[in-house]
Amino acid sequence: MSVDGKTVKGRGAQGQVANRFERNSYGVVHWEGIDEVEEETAGTRYLEVFPKSILNKVKSPDLSMEWTLNPYQGCEHGCSYCYARPSHEYWGYGAGLDFERVVLLKRSAPELLEKALGNPKWDVGTISISGNTDCYQPIERKERITRGVLEVAQRFRQPVAIITKNALVLRDLDILSEMAASRLAGVAISLTTLNEELRGKMEPRTSTARNRLRAIAALTAAGVPVHVMVAPVIPGLNDSEVPALLKAAAEAGAVTAGYTVVRTNGAVQDVFRQWLETHYPDRAAKVVAQVAHAHGGNMNDSTYGRRMRGEGAFAESIRRTFEVFRRRYFASREMPPMDRTLFQRPKQGQLDLFHPVTGAL
């Protein structure tokens, strides 16, 4: 964690946290020590991994997703509250700085998706691209793995839903707009705060709120339906912004909106507490108490039905505020359903030159 008032600039986590699967851990004890670890100022490392499959069936009763696909493991965005941080522990890394500094690349994702879609047993369920870590985090600009995945989905006419908080999604507007015209694509954008000072500390390597709203407007103009996630709502930090966030999203053209209350599962609790104590020491205790109150007195809450929305006075206040302003700004809007009937495995040979729906070249 930060020592002697120093912070880890450009990162959400302020140090390493213990990996539940490891007996030993490491980190800086004294900044002035001759054997100090250099990791706090190290850049991001990108390592290729070789998964055998790329699709994950979603079984959680709290989520409406059917399948998820994650081109990356770990995320350079550095969101201090990210629920995906503990997943990095399965790879032998920590949920703190490691999650932001060691990003695993699944370069074979397009080929693995093509293989899965080519299986006669594929059920044509909607695939949510992301769900764990952001598919448009900074390295995507160079790697283009998400772009490759979308190209495969486009050829198969496979319904997809993008989840991101990065305006880089606009790079793939050509594919998304073409698919959306046939109700085969939609985008969910996370909009957490309009306060740039807060965003810069809480989500240090994400797109600004202004750029996210610009992305919503551009996607909407191109015919791509956008769902906005006001997520997570954190009592004592951004809960007062819910009305303004919904208004800004609606004015940008978003079709629908949802929210979640922050949950600090597993090691996220330690990362988030360190972050609070570093950047907001004056209100850290208050925020911790309110978050815990919203989850049955336990910040580390994984109870289905409660972990996403919370319960109690603070959670109820957030829910009522959200519903009032959602009805005000999104009353007659809804996301169009995905069309599964257009799915088609590309034919071999010359017929691949024809568009699978219109028959045009």
C-alpha positions in Angstrom: 0.0 0.0 0.0 1.0 3.7 -0.1 3.7 4.5 2.5 4.8 7.9 4.0 2.0 9.7 2.0 3.2 8.5 -1.4 0.6 7.2 -3.8 0.9 5.0 -6.8 0.2 7.4 -9.7 -2.0 6.3 -12.6 -3.2 3.2 -10.8 -6.3 2.4 -8.8 -4.7 -0.1 -6.4 -2.2 1.3 -4.0 -0.1 -1.8 -3.7 -0.3 -5.6 -3.6 -2.9 -7.5 -1.6 -2.6 -11.1 -0.5 -3.5 -13.8 -3.0 -5.8 -16.3 -1.2 -4.1 -19.2 -3.1 -0.5 -18.1 -2.2 1.3 -18.7 1.2 3.7 -15.8 0.6 3.3 -12.2 -0.6 5.6 -9.3 -1.3 5.5 -5.5 -1.4 7.2 -2.3 -0.3 7.7 -2.1 3.5 9.9 1.0 3.5 10.3 3.3 0.5 13.9 4.2 1.7 14.9 0.5 2.0 17.9 -0.6 -0.1 15.9 -3.8 -1.1 12.7 -2.0 -2.0 10.5 -3.6 -4.7 10.3 -1.6 -7.9 6.8 -2.9 -8.9 4.9 0.3 -7.8 6.4 2.3 -10.6 6.6 -0.5 -13.2 4.8 -0.3 -16.5 2.2 -2.7 -17.7 3.3 -6.2 -18.9 1.4 -8.0 -21.6 1.6 -11.8 -21.6 -0.1 -14.1 -24.2 -2.1 -17.0 -22.8 -3.5 -20.0 -24.7 -7.0 -21.0 -23.5 -8.7 -24.0 -24.9 -12.1 -22.3 -25.1 -13.3 -18.7 -25.1 -17.0 -18.8 -24.2 -18.3 -18.9 -20.6 -21.8 -19.9 -19.8 -23.4 -17.5 -17.3 -25.2 -19.3 -14.5 -25.6 -16.5 -12.0 -29.3 -15.7 -11.1 -28.3 -12.0 -10.7 -27.2 -11.6 -14.3 -29.2 -11.6 -17.5 -26.3 -12.5 -19.7 -26.2 -15.9 -21.5 -22.6 -16.2 -22.5 -19.5 -14.1 -21.9 -16.3 -13.7 -23.9 -13.3 -12.0 -22.4 -10.4 -11.1 -24.8 -8.2 -10.1 -21.9 -7.6 -11.1 -18.3 -6.6 -8.3 -16.0 -7.4 -4.7 -16.9 -5.3 -1.6 -17.2 -8.2 0.7 -16.5 -7.4 0.4 -12.8 -10.9 0.8 -11.3 -10.4 0.5 -7.6 -13.8 -1.2 -7.0 -13.6 -3.7 -9.9 -15.3 -7.0 -8.9 -13.1 -8.9 -11.4 -9.9 -8.3 -9.5 -10.1 -11.7 -7.6 -10.2 -13.6 -10.9 -6.6 -12.7 -11.4 -5.6 -14.8 -8.4 -6.4 -18.0 -10.3 -3.6 -17.1 -12.7 -1.1 -16.7 -9.8 -1.3 -12.9 -9.6 -2.6 -10.5 -7.1 -5.9 -8.6 -7.1 -4.1 -5.3 -6.4 -1.5 -3.8 -8.7 -0.9 -7.1 -10.5 -4.5 -6.9 -11.9 -3.6 -3.6 -13.5 0.0 -4.3 -14.4 -0.1 -7.8 -15.8 -2.6 -8.1 -18.6 -3.1 -11.5 -20.2 -3.8 -11.5 -23.9 -6.1 -14.1 -25.6 -4.9 -13.6 -29.1 -6.6 -16.9 -30.2 -10.0 -15.6 -29.2 -11.3 -15.0 -32.8 -10.3 -18.5 -33.9 -11.7 -20.1 -30.7 -15.0 -18.3 -31.3 -15.2 -19.4 -34.9 -14.7 -23.0 -33.7 -17.4 -22.6 -31.1 -19.9 -21.1 -33.5 -19.2 -23.8 -36.1 -20.3 -26.5 -33.6 -23.7 -27.8 -34.6 -24.7 -27.8 -30.9 -24.2 -24.0 -30.5 -27.5 -22.5 -29.1 -27.0 -19.0 -30.7 -27.3 -17.4 -27.2 -26.3 -13.7 -27.1 -22.6 -13.3 -26.3 -21.6 -10.5 -24.0 -18.1 -9.4 -25.0 -16.5 -8.5 -21.6 -18.4 -9.2 -18.4 -15.1 -9.7 -16.5 -12.5 -7.3 -17.9 -13.0 -4.5 -20.4 -12.6 -5.6 -24.0 -11.6 -2.0 -25.1 -9.0 -1.4 -22.5 -5.9 0.5 -23.8 -4.0 -2.4 -25.3 -6.9 -3.2 -27.6 -5.9 -0.3 -29.8 -2.8 -2.3 -30.7 -3.9 -5.9 -30.3 -7.3 -5.6 -32.0 -8.5 -8.9 -30.5 -12.0 -7.5 -29.8 -12.1 -6.3 -33.4 -11.2 -9.9 -34.6 -14.0 -11.3 -32.4 -16.5 -8.9 -33.9 -15.5 -9.8 -37.4 -16.2 -13.5 -36.6 -19.6 -12.6 -35.1 -20.4 -10.5 -38.1 -19.7 -13.4 -40.5 -21.9 -15.8 -38.6 -24.6 -13.2 -37.9 -24.1 -14.0 -34.2 -25.8 -11.6 -31.7 -23.3 -9.8 -29.4 -23.5 -7.3 -26.6 -20.5 -5.1 -25.8 -19.8 -4.0 -22.3 -17.2 -1.2 -21.9 -16.3 2.2 -20.4 -13.9 3.1 -23.2 -14.7 5.4 -26.1 -12.4 3.1 -28.2 -15.6 1.2 -29.0 -16.2 3.8 -31.8 -13.3 2.4 -33.8 -15.5 -0.6 -34.6 -18.6 1.4 -35.4 -18.5 0.0 -39.0 -19.1 -3.5 -37.8 -21.5 -2.6 -34.9 -23.7 -0.4 -37.0 -24.0 -3.0 -39.7 -24.9 -5.7 -37.2 -27.2 -3.4 -35.2 -29.3 -2.8 -38.4 -30.2 -6.5 -38.2 -30.7 -6.4 -34.4 -27.5 -8.3 -33.9 -25.5 -5.9 -31.7 -25.9 -3.6 -28.7 -23.5 -1.7 -26.4 -23.6 -1.1 -22.7 -21.5 1.8 -21.5 -20.6 2.3 -17.8 -21.1 5.9 -16.6 -19.9 6.3 -13.1 -19.3 10.0 -12.5 -19.3 13.4 -14.2 -16.7 14.6 -11.7 -13.3 14.3 -13.5 -11.3 14.6 -10.3 -13.2 11.6 -8.8 -12.9 9.6 -12.1 -9.2 10.3 -12.4 -8.6 8.8 -9.0 -11.2 6.0 -9.0 -10.9 4.9 -12.7 -7.5 6.3 -13.7 -7.1 4.9 -17.2 -10.6 5.0 -18.4 -12.2 7.4 -20.9 -13.5 10.6 -19.5 -17.2 11.0 -18.9 -17.3 13.5 -21.7 -15.8 10.9 -24.1 -18.2 8.2 -22.9 -21.1 10.5 -23.6 -19.7 11.3 -27.0 -19.5 7.6 -27.6 -23.1 7.1 -26.6 -24.1 9.9 -29.0 -22.1 8.5 -31.9 -23.3 4.9 -31.4 -26.9 6.1 -31.3 -26.5 8.2 -34.4 -25.2 5.1 -36.2 -28.2 3.1 -35.1 -26.5 1.1 -32.4 -28.7 0.8 -29.3 -27.0 1.8 -26.0 -27.7 0.7 -22.5 -26.1 2.9 -19.8 -25.0 1.3 -16.5 -24.7 3.7 -13.6 -22.3 1.4 -12.0 -21.3 1.1 -9.4 -23.1 3.5 -7.2 -21.0 4.2 -4.1 -22.6 5.7 -1.1 -20.7 8.8 0.0 -18.9 9.2 -3.3 -21.1 9.3 -6.4 -24.6 8.4 -5.2 -25.7 12.1 -5.4 -24.8 12.1 -9.1 -27.5 9.5 -10.1 -30.0 12.1 -11.4 -27.4 14.0 -13.4 -25.9 10.8 -14.8 -29.3 9.6 -16.1 -30.1 13.0 -17.6 -26.7 13.2 -19.4 -27.1 9.6 -20.7 -30.6 10.2 -22.0 -29.7 13.4 -23.7 -26.8 11.6 -25.4 -29.3 9.1 -26.8 -29.1 6.0 -24.5 -32.1 3.8 -24.8 -32.2 2.3 -21.3 -30.3 2.5 -18.0 -29.5 0.2 -15.1 -27.4 0.4 -11.9 -25.6 -1.6 -9.3 -24.5 -0.8 -5.8 -20.8 -1.3 -5.2 -19.8 -4.7 -3.8 -16.3 -5.4 -2.7 -16.0 -9.2 -3.1 -12.9 -11.0 -1.9 -9.7 -9.1 -2.1 -11.5 -6.1 -3.6 -12.4 -5.1 -0.1 -8.7 -4.5 0.8 -7.9 -2.7 -2.5 -10.9 -0.4 -2.1 -10.2 0.4 1.5 -6.6 1.2 0.7 -7.7 3.4 -2.2 -10.2 5.2 0.1 -7.7 5.8 2.8 -5.2 7.2 0.3 -7.4 9.5 -1.7 -10.3 10.3 0.6 -9.1 9.8 4.2 -11.7 12.3 5.5 -14.6 10.2 4.4 -13.1 6.7 4.2 -14.8 5.4 7.4 -18.1 6.8 6.4 -18.0 5.2 2.9 -17.0 1.8 4.3 -19.8 1.9 6.9 -22.4 2.8 4.3 -21.3 0.2 1.8 -21.3 -2.5 4.6 -24.7 -1.4 5.7 -26.0 -1.8 2.2 -24.8 -5.4 2.2 -26.1 -6.8 5.5 -23.2 -5.4 7.5 -20.5 -7.1 5.4 -18.6 -5.3 2.6 -17.5 -8.7 1.3 -21.0 -9.8 0.3 -21.7 -12.4 -2.3 -25.3 -13.2 -1.5 -27.4 -13.7 -4.7 -30.2 -11.2 -4.9 -28.4 -8.7 -2.6 -24.9 -8.4 -3.9 -25.8 -6.2 -7.0 -28.4 -3.9 -5.5 -27.9 -4.1 -1.7 -30.5 -3.7 1.0 -31.3 -1.4 3.9 -31.8 2.4 4.1 -28.9 3.5 1.9 -29.6 0.9 -0.8 -33.3 1.8 -0.8 -32.6 5.5 -1.1 -30.4 4.8 -4.1 -33.1 2.5 -5.7 -35.8 5.1 -5.3 -33.7 7.9 -6.6 -32.7 5.8 -9.6 -36.3 4.7 -10.4 -37.7 8.2 -10.2 -35.2 9.7 -12.6 -35.1 6.6 -14.9 -38.9 7.0 -15.4 -38.4 10.7 -16.0 -35.7 10.3 -18.7 -36.2 6.8 -20.1 -40.0 6.2 -19.7 -40.8 5.1 -23.2 -37.5 3.7 -24.3 -36.4 0.0 -24.5 -33.6 -2.0 -26.0 -34.6 -3.9 -29.1 -34.4 -7.7 -28.7 -31.6 -9.6 -30.4 -32.6 -11.6 -33.5 -31.2 -15.1 -33.3 -32.9 -16.3 -36.5 -30.3 -14.7 -38.7 -27.5 -16.9 -37.5 -25.8 -18.7 -40.3 -22.6 -20.6 -40.6 -20.6 -19.3 -43.6 -20.6 -21.6 -46.6 -17.3 -22.7 -48.0 -15.9 -21.5 -51.3 -17.4 -19.0 -53.7 -20.6 -18.5 -51.8 -18.7 -16.7 -49.0 -18.6 -13.7 -51.3 -22.3 -13.1 -50.8 -23.9 -11.3 -47.9 -25.7 -14.0 -45.8 -28.9 -11.9 -45.4 -29.4 -9.8 -48.6 -27.4 -12.0 -51.0 -25.6 -9.0 -52.3 -21.9 -9.0 -53.1 
